[in-house]
């Protein structure tokens, strides 16, 4: 019964919290509205979530979010340093192919987003088979080190969370 | 106490402003479009972030209300920034970057942007692999 009413508990929770944050003040009326939205939207969209992966390890996911937030701050300082103190001809940009072991599309999307937000790298493309990400790095004196860093720092953690 | 908070909020605003300026300066200084893409996707996240923290702290300490909208703005920013960057990168690849300038994928298949088959086929729900 509960499973039928809330086919996607995490989405329900997310919708509930998002609505309460949008309203910005605590009222009983908005609590009811948040409840309605959190029930109706997952029911209506359940057909589109057929193969969604389960987040197996919620503490690990929370730790991952904190790690990425910290890395975003570091990334900002590094990119700011490169922009301010490097001459144009000192900046060595490179394209780096990064082979990935993740299988679920959601985990790969999360990895691609993380790469874009963190140290000097942007995810640009993917191979047609979905096994390799193409990354552009702003300053890469050692492309192999960047590839290994992404694999050990982010991909290994995502693998533990989703697979 | 409030004086310290005031200095902290001011410092956050100044730091945010500096990062926003550096991000914009990067757009001017860097040489090609792919390099310029790095400036707005990164150097400005901390810029916007610290302005939002300053805003939350101000409303909490000086107005006595907790404002949650800043958290939502942060969430939406983190969700949309990578997608915008990816769209810009893909557009640039279509317009100005030839496939031969890129490293090979290493697994024998092309990069998806240049794959003629993927360009013509729109994915549907039925194409998803069944688990």
Interface residues (C-beta under 8 A of the other chain):
Chain A: X18 X20 X21 X22 X24 X48 X50 X51 X72 X73 X75 X76 X77 X79 X80 X83 X84 X88 X91 X93 X95 X96 X97 X99 X112 X113 X114 X116 X117 X120 X122 X123 X124 X125 X126 X127 X128 X129 X131 X132 X134 X136 X138
Chain B: X19 X22 X23 X25 X26 X29 X30 X31 X32 X34 X35 X37 X38 X39 X41 X42 X43 X45 X46 X67 X68 X69 X71 X72 X78 X79 X81 X82 X83 X85 X86 X89 X90 X93 X101 X102 X103 X104 X105 X106 X107 X109 X110 X111 X112 X113 X115 X117 X118 X125 X128 X129 X130 X131
